[in-house]
Amino acid sequence: MRMLVFSARVRGGAIVPDDGVTLPEGAKVTVIADGNRQPFETSAEEESELLEAIAGVERGETVRAEDLLERLRR
């Protein structure tokens, strides 16, 4: 499974990826929305950790799922 991290905007009630991102029809996505309607609550510490993790992904600091699972098995 290939994972992508990208920005998008809501247009006409639909989530539209920013330029350069194409997704296949029917693609399943997870959305973390910036705005007033949060589907879950986090502490300030959890939010900070989440934002740092997202920033790390944007910097290219990622680990392949297979590598992570192998490390966890050890």
PDB file of N, H, CA, C and O in Angstrom:
ATOM      1  N   MET A   1       0.854  -1.178   0.000  1.00  0.00           N
ATOM      2  CA  MET A   1       0.000   0.000   0.000  1.00  0.00           C
ATOM      3  C   MET A   1       0.895   1.234   0.000  1.00  0.00           C
ATOM      4  O   MET A   1       1.824   1.330   0.801  1.00  0.00           O
ATOM      5  N   ARG A   2       0.622   2.159  -0.878  1.00  0.00           N
ATOM      6  H   ARG A   2      -0.133   2.082  -1.529  1.00  0.00           H
ATOM      7  CA  ARG A   2       1.387   3.399  -0.975  1.00  0.00           C
ATOM      8  C   ARG A   2       0.679   4.494  -0.197  1.00  0.00           C
ATOM      9  O   ARG A   2      -0.520   4.711  -0.377  1.00  0.00           O
ATOM     10  N   MET A   3       1.413   5.185   0.666  1.00  0.00           N
ATOM     11  H   MET A   3       2.387   5.008   0.812  1.00  0.00           H
ATOM     12  CA  MET A   3       0.843   6.263   1.458  1.00  0.00           C
ATOM     13  C   MET A   3       1.307   7.596   0.895  1.00  0.00           C
ATOM     14  O   MET A   3       2.470   7.740   0.518  1.00  0.00           O
ATOM     15  N   LEU A   4       0.417   8.559   0.836  1.00  0.00           N
ATOM     16  H   LEU A   4      -0.527   8.441   1.142  1.00  0.00           H
ATOM     17  CA  LEU A   4       0.731   9.909   0.386  1.00  0.00           C
ATOM     18  C   LEU A   4       0.338  10.895   1.477  1.00  0.00           C
ATOM     19  O   LEU A   4      -0.652  10.689   2.178  1.00  0.00           O
ATOM     20  N   VAL A   5       1.097  11.943   1.619  1.00  0.00           N
ATOM     21  H   VAL A   5       1.902  12.110   1.049  1.00  0.00           H
ATOM     22  CA  VAL A   5       0.727  13.057   2.489  1.00  0.00           C
ATOM     23  C   VAL A   5       0.651  14.274   1.591  1.00  0.00           C
ATOM     24  O   VAL A   5       1.619  14.599   0.902  1.00  0.00           O
ATOM     25  N   PHE A   6      -0.490  14.955   1.589  1.00  0.00           N
ATOM     26  H   PHE A   6      -1.276  14.691   2.148  1.00  0.00           H
ATOM     27  CA  PHE A   6      -0.665  16.100   0.703  1.00  0.00           C
ATOM     28  C   PHE A   6      -1.655  17.071   1.311  1.00  0.00           C
ATOM     29  O   PHE A   6      -2.404  16.731   2.227  1.00  0.00           O
ATOM     30  N   SER A   7      -1.647  18.283   0.787  1.00  0.00           N
ATOM     31  H   SER A   7      -1.038  18.559   0.043  1.00  0.00           H
ATOM     32  CA  SER A   7      -2.614  19.292   1.209  1.00  0.00           C
ATOM     33  C   SER A   7      -3.771  19.314   0.223  1.00  0.00           C
ATOM     34  O   SER A   7      -3.624  18.932  -0.938  1.00  0.00           O
ATOM     35  N   ALA A   8      -4.913  19.762   0.699  1.00  0.00           N
ATOM     36  H   ALA A   8      -5.032  20.072   1.642  1.00  0.00           H
ATOM     37  CA  ALA A   8      -6.103  19.840  -0.144  1.00  0.00           C
ATOM     38  C   ALA A   8      -6.985  20.980   0.352  1.00  0.00           C
ATOM     39  O   ALA A   8      -6.773  21.525   1.435  1.00  0.00           O
ATOM     40  N   ARG A   9      -7.960  21.322  -0.451  1.00  0.00           N
ATOM     41  H   ARG A   9      -8.131  20.879  -1.331  1.00  0.00           H
ATOM     42  CA  ARG A   9      -8.950  22.344  -0.092  1.00  0.00           C
ATOM     43  C   ARG A   9     -10.340  21.746  -0.312  1.00  0.00           C
ATOM     44  O   ARG A   9     -10.511  20.809  -1.092  1.00  0.00           O
ATOM     45  N   VAL A  10     -11.318  22.298   0.381  1.00  0.00           N
ATOM     46  H   VAL A  10     -11.179  23.059   1.015  1.00  0.00           H
ATOM     47  CA  VAL A  10     -12.703  21.894   0.147  1.00  0.00           C
ATOM     48  C   VAL A  10     -13.278  22.848  -0.881  1.00  0.00           C
ATOM     49  O   VAL A  10     -13.266  24.064  -0.690  1.00  0.00           O
ATOM     50  N   ARG A  11     -13.779  22.294  -1.964  1.00  0.00           N
ATOM     51  H   ARG A  11     -13.789  21.306  -2.119  1.00  0.00           H
ATOM     52  CA  ARG A  11     -14.403  23.081  -3.037  1.00  0.00           C
ATOM     53  C   ARG A  11     -15.727  22.420  -3.403  1.00  0.00           C
ATOM     54  O   ARG A  11     -15.772  21.254  -3.795  1.00  0.00           O
ATOM     55  N   GLY A  12     -16.778  23.174  -3.269  1.00  0.00           N
ATOM     56  H   GLY A  12     -16.741  24.121  -2.951  1.00  0.00           H
ATOM     57  CA  GLY A  12     -18.094  22.623  -3.589  1.00  0.00           C
ATOM     58  C   GLY A  12     -18.449  21.437  -2.715  1.00  0.00           C
ATOM     59  O   GLY A  12     -19.169  20.534  -3.142  1.00  0.00           O
ATOM     60  N   GLY A  13     -17.941  21.440  -1.482  1.00  0.00           N
ATOM     61  H   GLY A  13     -17.357  22.174  -1.135  1.00  0.00           H
ATOM     62  CA  GLY A  13     -18.250  20.354  -0.558  1.00  0.00           C
ATOM     63  C   GLY A  13     -17.387  19.121  -0.736  1.00  0.00           C
ATOM     64  O   GLY A  13     -17.558  18.146  -0.003  1.00  0.00           O
ATOM     65  N   ALA A  14     -16.457  19.133  -1.694  1.00  0.00           N
ATOM     66  H   ALA A  14     -16.318  19.925  -2.289  1.00  0.00           H
ATOM     67  CA  ALA A  14     -15.592  17.985  -1.938  1.00  0.00           C
ATOM     68  C   ALA A  14     -14.149  18.329  -1.584  1.00  0.00           C
ATOM     69  O   ALA A  14     -13.734  19.480  -1.714  1.00  0.00           O
ATOM     70  N   ILE A  15     -13.398  17.352  -1.146  1.00  0.00           N
ATOM     71  H   ILE A  15     -13.736  16.417  -1.041  1.00  0.00           H
ATOM     72  CA  ILE A  15     -11.981  17.542  -0.854  1.00  0.00           C
ATOM     73  C   ILE A  15     -11.219  17.419  -2.163  1.00  0.00           C
ATOM     74  O   ILE A  15     -11.250  16.377  -2.817  1.00  0.00           O
ATOM     75  N   VAL A  16     -10.534  18.497  -2.540  1.00  0.00           N
ATOM     76  H   VAL A  16     -10.509  19.344  -2.009  1.00  0.00           H
ATOM     77  CA  VAL A  16      -9.800  18.538  -3.802  1.00  0.00           C
ATOM     78  C   VAL A  16      -8.314  18.710  -3.489  1.00  0.00           C
ATOM     79  O   VAL A  16      -7.913  19.727  -2.925  1.00  0.00           O
ATOM     80  N   PRO A  17      -7.491  17.713  -3.857  1.00  0.00           N
ATOM     81  CA  PRO A  17      -6.054  17.834  -3.599  1.00  0.00           C
ATOM     82  C   PRO A  17      -5.467  19.050  -4.315  1.00  0.00           C
ATOM     83  O   PRO A  17      -5.941  19.451  -5.378  1.00  0.00           O
ATOM     84  N   ASP A  18      -4.418  19.631  -3.707  1.00  0.00           N
ATOM     85  H   ASP A  18      -4.033  19.305  -2.843  1.00  0.00           H
ATOM     86  CA  ASP A  18      -3.722  20.738  -4.353  1.00  0.00           C
ATOM     87  C   ASP A  18      -3.077  20.256  -5.647  1.00  0.00           C
ATOM     88  O   ASP A  18      -2.972  19.056  -5.900  1.00  0.00           O
ATOM     89  N   ASP A  19      -2.649  21.216  -6.455  1.00  0.00           N
ATOM     90  H   ASP A  19      -2.735  22.191  -6.249  1.00  0.00           H
ATOM     91  CA  ASP A  19      -2.049  20.909  -7.755  1.00  0.00           C
ATOM     92  C   ASP A  19      -0.942  19.873  -7.633  1.00  0.00           C
ATOM     93  O   ASP A  19      -0.174  19.867  -6.670  1.00  0.00           O
ATOM     94  N   GLY A  20      -0.877  19.004  -8.625  1.00  0.00           N
ATOM     95  H   GLY A  20      -1.500  19.009  -9.407  1.00  0.00           H
ATOM     96  CA  GLY A  20       0.175  18.008  -8.692  1.00  0.00           C
ATOM     97  C   GLY A  20      -0.167  16.687  -8.029  1.00  0.00           C
ATOM     98  O   GLY A  20       0.579  15.719  -8.180  1.00  0.00           O
ATOM     99  N   VAL A  21      -1.271  16.616  -7.299  1.00  0.00           N
ATOM    100  H   VAL A  21      -1.877  17.402  -7.177  1.00  0.00           H
ATOM    101  CA  VAL A  21      -1.653  15.373  -6.631  1.00  0.00           C
ATOM    102  C   VAL A  21      -2.844  14.782  -7.365  1.00  0.00           C
ATOM    103  O   VAL A  21      -3.875  15.435  -7.528  1.00  0.00           O
ATOM    104  N   THR A  22      -2.695  13.557  -7.800  1.00  0.00           N
ATOM    105  H   THR A  22      -1.858  13.026  -7.667  1.00  0.00           H
ATOM    106  CA  THR A  22      -3.814  12.851  -8.421  1.00  0.00           C
ATOM    107  C   THR A  22      -4.063  11.564  -7.647  1.00  0.00           C
ATOM    108  O   THR A  22      -3.127  10.868  -7.253  1.00  0.00           O
ATOM    109  N   LEU A  23      -5.323  11.264  -7.439  1.00  0.00           N
ATOM    110  H   LEU A  23      -6.083  11.829  -7.759  1.00  0.00           H
ATOM    111  CA  LEU A  23      -5.722  10.064  -6.730  1.00  0.00           C
ATOM    112  C   LEU A  23      -6.648   9.256  -7.624  1.00  0.00           C
ATOM    113  O   LEU A  23      -7.436   9.835  -8.373  1.00  0.00           O
ATOM    114  N   PRO A  24      -6.572   7.940  -7.562  1.00  0.00           N
ATOM    115  CA  PRO A  24      -7.480   7.138  -8.372  1.00  0.00           C
ATOM    116  C   PRO A  24      -8.913   7.242  -7.855  1.00  0.00           C
ATOM    117  O   PRO A  24      -9.135   7.439  -6.661  1.00  0.00           O
ATOM    118  N   GLU A  25      -9.858   7.114  -8.735  1.00  0.00           N
ATOM    119  H   GLU A  25      -9.679   6.955  -9.706  1.00  0.00           H
ATOM    120  CA  GLU A  25     -11.273   7.132  -8.360  1.00  0.00           C
ATOM    121  C   GLU A  25     -11.518   6.075  -7.293  1.00  0.00           C
ATOM    122  O   GLU A  25     -11.080   4.932  -7.426  1.00  0.00           O
ATOM    123  N   GLY A  26     -12.217   6.462  -6.240  1.00  0.00           N
ATOM    124  H   GLY A  26     -12.573   7.390  -6.132  1.00  0.00           H
ATOM    125  CA  GLY A  26     -12.539   5.542  -5.159  1.00  0.00           C
ATOM    126  C   GLY A  26     -11.438   5.379  -4.128  1.00  0.00           C
ATOM    127  O   GLY A  26     -11.546   4.539  -3.234  1.00  0.00           O
ATOM    128  N   ALA A  27     -10.372   6.175  -4.239  1.00  0.00           N
ATOM    129  H   ALA A  27     -10.283   6.857  -4.965  1.00  0.00           H
ATOM    130  CA  ALA A  27      -9.272   6.078  -3.277  1.00  0.00           C
ATOM    131  C   ALA A  27      -9.793   6.347  -1.869  1.00  0.00           C
ATOM    132  O   ALA A  27     -10.627   7.231  -1.671  1.00  0.00           O
ATOM    133  N   LYS A  28      -9.310   5.595  -0.903  1.00  0.00           N
ATOM    134  H   LYS A  28      -8.633   4.877  -1.064  1.00  0.00           H
ATOM    135  CA  LYS A  28      -9.680   5.782   0.493  1.00  0.00           C
ATOM    136  C   LYS A  28      -8.675   6.740   1.113  1.00  0.00           C
ATOM    137  O   LYS A  28      -7.469   6.552   0.954  1.00  0.00           O
ATOM    138  N   VAL A  29      -9.151   7.766   1.819  1.00  0.00           N
ATOM    139  H   VAL A  29     -10.131   7.918   1.948  1.00  0.00           H
ATOM    140  CA  VAL A  29      -8.273   8.769   2.408  1.00  0.00           C
ATOM    141  C   VAL A  29      -8.620   8.976   3.880  1.00  0.00           C
ATOM    142  O   VAL A  29      -9.745   8.722   4.310  1.00  0.00           O
ATOM    143  N   THR A  30      -7.638   9.438   4.636  1.00  0.00           N
ATOM    144  H   THR A  30      -6.724   9.644   4.287  1.00  0.00           H
ATOM    145  CA  THR A  30      -7.828   9.870   6.018  1.00  0.00           C
ATOM    146  C   THR A  30      -7.579  11.364   6.041  1.00  0.00           C
ATOM    147  O   THR A  30      -6.588  11.835   5.482  1.00  0.00           O
ATOM    148  N   VAL A  31      -8.458  12.113   6.674  1.00  0.00           N
ATOM    149  H   VAL A  31      -9.263  11.731   7.128  1.00  0.00           H
ATOM    150  CA  VAL A  31      -8.365  13.570   6.656  1.00  0.00           C
ATOM    151  C   VAL A  31      -8.168  14.085   8.076  1.00  0.00           C
ATOM    152  O   VAL A  31      -8.882  13.692   8.999  1.00  0.00           O
ATOM    153  N   ILE A  32      -7.194  14.965   8.235  1.00  0.00           N
ATOM    154  H   ILE A  32      -6.614  15.285   7.485  1.00  0.00           H
ATOM    155  CA  ILE A  32      -7.033  15.720   9.484  1.00  0.00           C
ATOM    156  C   ILE A  32      -7.317  17.157   9.093  1.00  0.00           C
ATOM    157  O   ILE A  32      -6.513  17.781   8.401  1.00  0.00           O
ATOM    158  N   ALA A  33      -8.446  17.688   9.525  1.00  0.00           N
ATOM    159  H   ALA A  33      -9.099  17.180  10.088  1.00  0.00           H
ATOM    160  CA  ALA A  33      -8.893  19.006   9.082  1.00  0.00           C
ATOM    161  C   ALA A  33      -8.404  20.110   9.999  1.00  0.00           C
ATOM    162  O   ALA A  33      -8.361  19.958  11.219  1.00  0.00           O
ATOM    163  N   ASP A  34      -8.041  21.216   9.387  1.00  0.00           N
ATOM    164  H   ASP A  34      -8.076  21.340   8.395  1.00  0.00           H
ATOM    165  CA  ASP A  34      -7.673  22.417  10.125  1.00  0.00           C
ATOM    166  C   ASP A  34      -8.910  23.306  10.133  1.00  0.00           C
ATOM    167  O   ASP A  34      -9.358  23.737   9.071  1.00  0.00           O
ATOM    168  N   GLY A  35      -9.452  23.580  11.265  1.00  0.00           N
ATOM    169  H   GLY A  35      -9.088  23.230  12.128  1.00  0.00           H
ATOM    170  CA  GLY A  35     -10.659  24.385  11.332  1.00  0.00           C
ATOM    171  C   GLY A  35     -11.331  24.243  12.680  1.00  0.00           C
ATOM    172  O   GLY A  35     -10.738  23.737  13.633  1.00  0.00           O
ATOM    173  N   ASN A  36     -12.558  24.688  12.754  1.00  0.00           N
ATOM    174  H   ASN A  36     -13.039  25.100  11.980  1.00  0.00           H
ATOM    175  CA  ASN A  36     -13.292  24.694  14.018  1.00  0.00           C
ATOM    176  C   ASN A  36     -13.981  23.379  14.344  1.00  0.00           C
ATOM    177  O   ASN A  36     -14.310  23.131  15.504  1.00  0.00           O
ATOM    178  N   ARG A  37     -14.204  22.536  13.355  1.00  0.00           N
ATOM    179  H   ARG A  37     -13.936  22.738  12.413  1.00  0.00           H
ATOM    180  CA  ARG A  37     -14.946  21.292  13.587  1.00  0.00           C
ATOM    181  C   ARG A  37     -13.983  20.113  13.642  1.00  0.00           C
ATOM    182  O   ARG A  37     -13.694  19.482  12.625  1.00  0.00           O
ATOM    183  N   GLN A  38     -13.498  19.830  14.826  1.00  0.00           N
ATOM    184  H   GLN A  38     -13.733  20.343  15.652  1.00  0.00           H
ATOM    185  CA  GLN A  38     -12.558  18.734  15.005  1.00  0.00           C
ATOM    186  C   GLN A  38     -13.311  17.465  15.381  1.00  0.00           C
ATOM    187  O   GLN A  38     -14.120  17.481  16.309  1.00  0.00           O
ATOM    188  N   PRO A  39     -13.054  16.349  14.662  1.00  0.00           N
ATOM    189  CA  PRO A  39     -13.738  15.105  14.991  1.00  0.00           C
ATOM    190  C   PRO A  39     -13.208  14.438  16.244  1.00  0.00           C
ATOM    191  O   PRO A  39     -13.818  13.487  16.733  1.00  0.00           O
ATOM    192  N   PHE A  40     -12.088  14.909  16.780  1.00  0.00           N
ATOM    193  H   PHE A  40     -11.592  15.681  16.383  1.00  0.00           H
ATOM    194  CA  PHE A  40     -11.543  14.379  18.020  1.00  0.00           C
ATOM    195  C   PHE A  40     -10.777  15.493  18.722  1.00  0.00           C
ATOM    196  O   PHE A  40     -10.418  16.500  18.110  1.00  0.00           O
ATOM    197  N   GLU A  41     -10.536  15.301  19.988  1.00  0.00           N
ATOM    198  H   GLU A  41     -10.827  14.484  20.485  1.00  0.00           H
ATOM    199  CA  GLU A  41      -9.810  16.307  20.748  1.00  0.00           C
ATOM    200  C   GLU A  41      -8.470  15.749  21.171  1.00  0.00           C
ATOM    201  O   GLU A  41      -8.335  14.551  21.421  1.00  0.00           O
ATOM    202  N   THR A  42      -7.479  16.621  21.250  1.00  0.00           N
ATOM    203  H   THR A  42      -7.588  17.594  21.047  1.00  0.00           H
ATOM    204  CA  THR A  42      -6.150  16.233  21.713  1.00  0.00           C
ATOM    205  C   THR A  42      -5.689  17.223  22.766  1.00  0.00           C
ATOM    206  O   THR A  42      -6.175  18.351  22.847  1.00  0.00           O
ATOM    207  N   SER A  43      -4.747  16.776  23.562  1.00  0.00           N
ATOM    208  H   SER A  43      -4.352  15.859  23.496  1.00  0.00           H
ATOM    209  CA  SER A  43      -4.126  17.698  24.503  1.00  0.00           C
ATOM    210  C   SER A  43      -3.154  18.569  23.713  1.00  0.00           C
ATOM    211  O   SER A  43      -2.853  18.273  22.556  1.00  0.00           O
ATOM    212  N   ALA A  44      -2.670  19.627  24.324  1.00  0.00           N
ATOM    213  H   ALA A  44      -2.914  19.867  25.264  1.00  0.00           H
ATOM    214  CA  ALA A  44      -1.694  20.498  23.660  1.00  0.00           C
ATOM    215  C   ALA A  44      -0.439  19.697  23.308  1.00  0.00           C
ATOM    216  O   ALA A  44       0.146  19.900  22.244  1.00  0.00           O
ATOM    217  N   GLU A  45      -0.028  18.801  24.183  1.00  0.00           N
ATOM    218  H   GLU A  45      -0.504  18.636  25.048  1.00  0.00           H
ATOM    219  CA  GLU A  45       1.158  17.973  23.925  1.00  0.00           C
ATOM    220  C   GLU A  45       0.927  17.036  22.746  1.00  0.00           C
ATOM    221  O   GLU A  45       1.799  16.903  21.887  1.00  0.00           O
ATOM    222  N   GLU A  46      -0.232  16.385  22.692  1.00  0.00           N
ATOM    223  H   GLU A  46      -0.940  16.494  23.391  1.00  0.00           H
ATOM    224  CA  GLU A  46      -0.545  15.484  21.575  1.00  0.00           C
ATOM    225  C   GLU A  46      -0.606  16.246  20.258  1.00  0.00           C
ATOM    226  O   GLU A  46      -0.122  15.762  19.235  1.00  0.00           O
ATOM    227  N   GLU A  47      -1.195  17.430  20.279  1.00  0.00           N
ATOM    228  H   GLU A  47      -1.588  17.823  21.110  1.00  0.00           H
ATOM    229  CA  GLU A  47      -1.273  18.232  19.068  1.00  0.00           C
ATOM    230  C   GLU A  47       0.126  18.615  18.598  1.00  0.00           C
ATOM    231  O   GLU A  47       0.418  18.554  17.404  1.00  0.00           O
ATOM    232  N   SER A  48       0.976  19.002  19.514  1.00  0.00           N
ATOM    233  H   SER A  48       0.739  19.052  20.484  1.00  0.00           H
ATOM    234  CA  SER A  48       2.352  19.361  19.171  1.00  0.00           C
ATOM    235  C   SER A  48       3.081  18.176  18.545  1.00  0.00           C
ATOM    236  O   SER A  48       3.791  18.338  17.552  1.00  0.00           O
ATOM    237  N   GLU A  49       2.912  16.995  19.114  1.00  0.00           N
ATOM    238  H   GLU A  49       2.335  16.863  19.921  1.00  0.00           H
ATOM    239  CA  GLU A  49       3.539  15.791  18.571  1.00  0.00           C
ATOM    240  C   GLU A  49       3.011  15.477  17.176  1.00  0.00           C
ATOM    241  O   GLU A  49       3.778  15.115  16.284  1.00  0.00           O
ATOM    242  N   LEU A  50       1.705  15.615  16.990  1.00  0.00           N
ATOM    243  H   LEU A  50       1.081  15.909  17.715  1.00  0.00           H
ATOM    244  CA  LEU A  50       1.102  15.359  15.681  1.00  0.00           C
ATOM    245  C   LEU A  50       1.629  16.338  14.635  1.00  0.00           C
ATOM    246  O   LEU A  50       1.995  15.932  13.532  1.00  0.00           O
ATOM    247  N   LEU A  51       1.666  17.613  14.976  1.00  0.00           N
ATOM    248  H   LEU A  51       1.369  17.942  15.872  1.00  0.00           H
ATOM    249  CA  LEU A  51       2.156  18.619  14.035  1.00  0.00           C
ATOM    250  C   LEU A  51       3.633  18.399  13.703  1.00  0.00           C
ATOM    251  O   LEU A  51       4.044  18.600  12.560  1.00  0.00           O
ATOM    252  N   GLU A  52       4.422  17.993  14.678  1.00  0.00           N
ATOM    253  H   GLU A  52       4.087  17.829  15.606  1.00  0.00           H
ATOM    254  CA  GLU A  52       5.843  17.704  14.419  1.00  0.00           C
ATOM    255  C   GLU A  52       5.983  16.489  13.522  1.00  0.00           C
ATOM    256  O   GLU A  52       6.843  16.462  12.641  1.00  0.00           O
ATOM    257  N   ALA A  53       5.149  15.483  13.736  1.00  0.00           N
ATOM    258  H   ALA A  53       4.451  15.505  14.452  1.00  0.00           H
ATOM    259  CA  ALA A  53       5.190  14.292  12.880  1.00  0.00           C
ATOM    260  C   ALA A  53       4.821  14.646  11.437  1.00  0.00           C
ATOM    261  O   ALA A  53       5.461  14.170  10.500  1.00  0.00           O
ATOM    262  N   ILE A  54       3.800  15.472  11.259  1.00  0.00           N
ATOM    263  H   ILE A  54       3.280  15.859  12.020  1.00  0.00           H
ATOM    264  CA  ILE A  54       3.399  15.903   9.914  1.00  0.00           C
ATOM    265  C   ILE A  54       4.523  16.696   9.270  1.00  0.00           C
ATOM    266  O   ILE A  54       4.823  16.500   8.093  1.00  0.00           O
ATOM    267  N   ALA A  55       5.148  17.590  10.027  1.00  0.00           N
ATOM    268  H   ALA A  55       4.904  17.749  10.984  1.00  0.00           H
ATOM    269  CA  ALA A  55       6.270  18.378   9.498  1.00  0.00           C
ATOM    270  C   ALA A  55       7.418  17.461   9.093  1.00  0.00           C
ATOM    271  O   ALA A  55       8.071  17.700   8.077  1.00  0.00           O
ATOM    272  N   GLY A  56       7.671  16.419   9.873  1.00  0.00           N
ATOM    273  H   GLY A  56       7.141  16.225  10.699  1.00  0.00           H
ATOM    274  CA  GLY A  56       8.709  15.464   9.527  1.00  0.00           C
ATOM    275  C   GLY A  56       8.430  14.759   8.212  1.00  0.00           C
ATOM    276  O   GLY A  56       9.336  14.563   7.401  1.00  0.00           O
ATOM    277  N   VAL A  57       7.187  14.383   8.002  1.00  0.00           N
ATOM    278  H   VAL A  57       6.451  14.542   8.661  1.00  0.00           H
ATOM    279  CA  VAL A  57       6.804  13.745   6.739  1.00  0.00           C
ATOM    280  C   VAL A  57       7.008  14.716   5.585  1.00  0.00           C
ATOM    281  O   VAL A  57       7.515  14.339   4.529  1.00  0.00           O
ATOM    282  N   GLU A  58       6.612  15.964   5.789  1.00  0.00           N
ATOM    283  H   GLU A  58       6.200  16.271   6.647  1.00  0.00           H
ATOM    284  CA  GLU A  58       6.791  16.965   4.740  1.00  0.00           C
ATOM    285  C   GLU A  58       8.267  17.192   4.423  1.00  0.00           C
ATOM    286  O   GLU A  58       8.601  17.561   3.297  1.00  0.00           O
ATOM    287  N   ARG A  59       9.156  16.979   5.392  1.00  0.00           N
ATOM    288  H   ARG A  59       8.885  16.679   6.307  1.00  0.00           H
ATOM    289  CA  ARG A  59      10.598  17.098   5.168  1.00  0.00           C
ATOM    290  C   ARG A  59      11.176  15.826   4.564  1.00  0.00           C
ATOM    291  O   ARG A  59      12.363  15.774   4.243  1.00  0.00           O
ATOM    292  N   GLY A  60      10.348  14.805   4.407  1.00  0.00           N
ATOM    293  H   GLY A  60       9.384  14.847   4.668  1.00  0.00           H
ATOM    294  CA  GLY A  60      10.822  13.548   3.839  1.00  0.00           C
ATOM    295  C   GLY A  60      11.357  12.570   4.867  1.00  0.00           C
ATOM    296  O   GLY A  60      11.980  11.572   4.505  1.00  0.00           O
ATOM    297  N   GLU A  61      11.128  12.837   6.129  1.00  0.00           N
ATOM    298  H   GLU A  61      10.622  13.647   6.424  1.00  0.00           H
ATOM    299  CA  GLU A  61      11.608  11.970   7.205  1.00  0.00           C
ATOM    300  C   GLU A  61      10.590  10.864   7.454  1.00  0.00           C
ATOM    301  O   GLU A  61       9.782  10.939   8.379  1.00  0.00           O
ATOM    302  N   THR A  62      10.645   9.854   6.625  1.00  0.00           N
ATOM    303  H   THR A  62      11.302   9.792   5.874  1.00  0.00           H
ATOM    304  CA  THR A  62       9.681   8.760   6.719  1.00  0.00           C
ATOM    305  C   THR A  62      10.406   7.430   6.849  1.00  0.00           C
ATOM    306  O   THR A  62      11.607   7.333   6.594  1.00  0.00           O
ATOM    307  N   VAL A  63       9.673   6.428   7.243  1.00  0.00           N
ATOM    308  H   VAL A  63       8.698   6.507   7.450  1.00  0.00           H
ATOM    309  CA  VAL A  63      10.177   5.066   7.341  1.00  0.00           C
ATOM    310  C   VAL A  63       9.201   4.174   6.590  1.00  0.00           C
ATOM    311  O   VAL A  63       7.986   4.301   6.737  1.00  0.00           O
ATOM    312  N   ARG A  64       9.747   3.268   5.781  1.00  0.00           N
ATOM    313  H   ARG A  64      10.735   3.165   5.661  1.00  0.00           H
ATOM    314  CA  ARG A  64       8.864   2.333   5.074  1.00  0.00           C
ATOM    315  C   ARG A  64       8.156   1.445   6.087  1.00  0.00           C
ATOM    316  O   ARG A  64       8.749   1.045   7.089  1.00  0.00           O
ATOM    317  N   ALA A  65       6.894   1.139   5.831  1.00  0.00           N
ATOM    318  H   ALA A  65       6.412   1.464   5.018  1.00  0.00           H
ATOM    319  CA  ALA A  65       6.099   0.324   6.756  1.00  0.00           C
ATOM    320  C   ALA A  65       6.786  -1.013   7.029  1.00  0.00           C
ATOM    321  O   ALA A  65       6.798  -1.485   8.165  1.00  0.00           O
ATOM    322  N   GLU A  66       7.352  -1.617   5.994  1.00  0.00           N
ATOM    323  H   GLU A  66       7.341  -1.233   5.071  1.00  0.00           H
ATOM    324  CA  GLU A  66       8.021  -2.901   6.163  1.00  0.00           C
ATOM    325  C   GLU A  66       9.189  -2.792   7.141  1.00  0.00           C
ATOM    326  O   GLU A  66       9.400  -3.680   7.967  1.00  0.00           O
ATOM    327  N   ASP A  67       9.952  -1.690   7.042  1.00  0.00           N
ATOM    328  H   ASP A  67       9.781  -0.969   6.371  1.00  0.00           H
ATOM    329  CA  ASP A  67      11.087  -1.488   7.944  1.00  0.00           C
ATOM    330  C   ASP A  67      10.618  -1.288   9.383  1.00  0.00           C
ATOM    331  O   ASP A  67      11.212  -1.828  10.316  1.00  0.00           O
ATOM    332  N   LEU A  68       9.556  -0.514   9.556  1.00  0.00           N
ATOM    333  H   LEU A  68       9.073  -0.076   8.798  1.00  0.00           H
ATOM    334  CA  LEU A  68       9.021  -0.288  10.895  1.00  0.00           C
ATOM    335  C   LEU A  68       8.533  -1.592  11.513  1.00  0.00           C
ATOM    336  O   LEU A  68       8.833  -1.882  12.671  1.00  0.00           O
ATOM    337  N   LEU A  69       7.788  -2.375  10.752  1.00  0.00           N
ATOM    338  H   LEU A  69       7.545  -2.140   9.811  1.00  0.00           H
ATOM    339  CA  LEU A  69       7.280  -3.643  11.274  1.00  0.00           C
ATOM    340  C   LEU A  69       8.419  -4.585  11.631  1.00  0.00           C
ATOM    341  O   LEU A  69       8.341  -5.298  12.631  1.00  0.00           O
ATOM    342  N   GLU A  70       9.474  -4.596  10.827  1.00  0.00           N
ATOM    343  H   GLU A  70       9.538  -4.016  10.015  1.00  0.00           H
ATOM    344  CA  GLU A  70      10.635  -5.431  11.132  1.00  0.00           C
ATOM    345  C   GLU A  70      11.290  -4.986  12.441  1.00  0.00           C
ATOM    346  O   GLU A  70      11.652  -5.825  13.266  1.00  0.00           O
ATOM    347  N   ARG A  71      11.446  -3.669  12.638  1.00  0.00           N
ATOM    348  H   ARG A  71      11.152  -2.987  11.968  1.00  0.00           H
ATOM    349  CA  ARG A  71      12.030  -3.169  13.885  1.00  0.00           C
ATOM    350  C   ARG A  71      11.170  -3.549  15.089  1.00  0.00           C
ATOM    351  O   ARG A  71      11.698  -3.901  16.144  1.00  0.00           O
ATOM    352  N   LEU A  72       9.842  -3.479  14.933  1.00  0.00           N
ATOM    353  H   LEU A  72       9.413  -3.193  14.076  1.00  0.00           H
ATOM    354  CA  LEU A  72       8.945  -3.803  16.038  1.00  0.00           C
ATOM    355  C   LEU A  72       8.995  -5.287  16.385  1.00  0.00           C
ATOM    356  O   LEU A  72       8.792  -5.656  17.541  1.00  0.00           O
ATOM    357  N   ARG A  73       9.264  -6.142  15.399  1.00  0.00           N
ATOM    358  H   ARG A  73       9.430  -5.842  14.460  1.00  0.00           H
ATOM    359  CA  ARG A  73       9.340  -7.575  15.648  1.00  0.00           C
ATOM    360  C   ARG A  73      10.584  -7.954  16.451  1.00  0.00           C
ATOM    361  O   ARG A  73      10.589  -8.984  17.125  1.00  0.00           O
ATOM    362  N   ARG A  74      11.628  -7.145  16.390  1.00  0.00           N
ATOM    363  H   ARG A  74      11.625  -6.308  15.842  1.00  0.00           H
ATOM    364  CA  ARG A  74      12.900  -7.462  17.088  1.00  0.00           C
ATOM    365  C   ARG A  74      12.804  -7.251  18.559  1.00  0.00           C
ATOM    366  O   ARG A  74      13.778  -7.471  19.279  1.00  0.00           O
TER     367      ARG A  74
END
